[in-house]
Amino acid sequence: MPDFIRYAVYYCPDDPVFMDAGATWLGWDLATGTHLTTIAAQHYTTRPQKYGFHATLKPPFRMASGTSNTALHSALKKLASTASPVVLSGLTISKLGRFFALTAQGDTSKLDAIATLCVTHLDEFRAPLNQAELNKRQKSNLNPAQNDNLVNWGYPYVLDQFRFHMTVTGPLDQTDQAKVQLCLEQHFEPFLHRPLAINSICLVGEDASGYFHLVSRFPLG
């Protein structure tokens, strides 16, 4: 398994058609490691493009000294085998601040529990944030719980602050938001407001150019 600058744990759609829809929207296919001609205006997807179509379960991290990507692979495989598949009620297009994402409808507690497992049980592989990284994050008007998560787990929006979302744009001007939302609803219409089965989780890695690649997919249960 090749070495990457950072690793993360993602949900990436099990359905290849859904995965392809996200890749063609963003302009990057993390499963094949290829750039695509995005159907969206390029400046709408510049920021999320390099991460690929996904929902983050364990945010990107540098490997801790004395650990190996092989051991990380094995630990995530074991974790996935102990967790059960999840069925979400559906997905919808939501505006989160100035950007758009696909968010979950209905009860997400079982998926939230898997995300918590990924954050906590794999933390031995995460190198601590350096002071510059902490300072950068702490400028973001975090609430006390988010600040504690940043210090303890390397990212503010984990554990009880986690919210499942699949980012599909960068920050948008208000004048563009209605137009982009309509385009998103049309593009992702076949996958919205219907049950979504989550049967696997993925290990991904960031290359030297900042783009993420699918390393391995692990079946749940």
Protein Blocks (a to p, Z undefined) as FASTA:
>chain_A
ZZdfbdcdddddfblklmmmmmmmnopafknopacddfbdfklmmmmmmnopaddfbdcd
dddehiafklmmmmmmmmmmmpccdddfbdcdddehjaccdddehjfklmmmmmmmmmmm
mmmmpccddfklmmmmmmnopafklmmmmmmnopabgcjlbccdddfbdcddfklmmmmm
mmmmmmmmmmgoiacddfbdcdddddfkopacdfbdcdeZZ
